[in-house]
Amino acid sequence: MARRARCGSEFVAVRFVADAFAVLFFLRQALILERLRVGAGPRPAVQFARRLGGRQRLRSAAARKALRHVIAIVDRWWPGGPNCYRRVLFEIGLDRGAAAEVVQLGFQGSGEIGSGHAWLGAALASDDGGRSYEAIVSI
């Protein structure tokens, strides 16, 4: 757990480093999750991520936001490029609170690359530009 520094920005830096180390230690499981994401259906991947996340600490809202930032950096450099479903799986695997949330998968009829979106929580996605989906699967 990161110690609170005197300055708020120093605390953010310490939290970022702590989350970066958590992601580094998570790398082996991340490779398994990626294999499940690509080769199996969503249910096995989400179930595996939830088992991992259930063993993690429960983060505050601010700590989850910092974790999402680290995950986004890792995801940006991951082979195959950024992927919202991968980010969701990683967050579930690294946070007990995320592991308890519903996973939403939205699909558009075209089926083209980028025609879907994945997000956490029961609400409609807030980060997808307001797109509508022809089908939404909740896990």
N, C-alpha and C positions, 0 to 999 in steps of 0.2 A: 504494500500500500504506500502511496506517495505521501511524503510529509508536506505540510502546508508551509510554503516559503513566505517571507515577509511581503513580497510584492505579488499581486494577483497574476501578473504575466509570468513570473518565475514559477508559480504553482502550476500554471497551464503547461509550461515547458516540462516540469517534472512529471506531471500526469501523462503528457504525450510520450515521454521516454518510457514510463512504466507500461503504458498500453502497447508501445512498440515491442517491448520485451515479451509481453503476453502474446502478441501475434507471432513473434518469432518462435516461442515455445509451442505454439499452436500449429506450426507449419506442417508437421507430420499428419495431424488430423485434417488439416486443410487439404492436403493432397488426396486423402481418402474421400473427403467431402466433394472435391472436384470430380473425382472418378464417379461417385454416385450421382452428382449433378448431371454429368454428361451421359453416363451409361445406364442409369436406373431411373425409375420414375421418381416424382417428387416426394412421395410418401417415405421411401427408405432414406432418402437424403435428409429430409426434415427430422425423421425419427432419430437418426444417428446424431445430427447436430443437437437435438434436444437432450440426448443422453450426455453429450459433452457439456452443454451449457448448464445442465442441472447440477454439475459438480463445480461450477464457477461461482464467484461471488456475485451478489446482487449489487448492481451499480446505481448510483444516483442518476438523475436526468442529465446533469452536467457531465458526469463520467461517461454515460452512454453516448453523449454527443461527441466527446473527445475520442471515444473508441470508434465511432462511425467514421471520424476523420482519418484515423490510422488505417482502418479497413479500406476506405476509399483510396488511400495512397497505395496500399498493397494491391488492390484490385486494378488500379490504373496500370500497374507494371506487370500484372499477371499475364502469362501467355494466353493469347486469344483476345486480349483487350478487356475493357471494363464490362461487367455483367451484374445487373441488379439482383438477380437470383443468387449469384455467388455471394454478394455482399450480405444479403439476408441470411444465408446459411452461416456465414462467418460470424455475424453478430449473434445469432442464436447459439452458436458453439462457444462463444466467449462471454456470454452474460446470462445469468440465471433468469433475470426478468424477461429478456428477449425470448428465452427458451419456453416461457409460459404463454407467450403471445400467439395469436393466430397468424398463420402465413397466408397471404392472399396472392394468387397468381391470376392476372388478367390477360385475356387473349382477344386479339382482333381476328376477323375472318380471313384476312389475307395469308396469314401464316408465314409471312416473310420475316427475315431476321430483323429484330427490333420491333416487331408488331405486338409484343407482349410486355408485361411489367410484373415485378414481384415486389411486395412490400409487407411490412409487419403491422399488425393491428387490424381491428374490425372496421375502421373507417376507410373511406375511399382514399386512394393514393393521393398524397399532396405534392409529390415531387415528379409527376409525369406530364406536366403541361396541360392538365385538364382533359386528357384523352378519355374517351369512353370505350368500354370493352363489350364484346358480344358475349363473352363468357368469363365468369370469375369463379375460380376454384379456391375454397378455403380449406386449409389443413390445420 
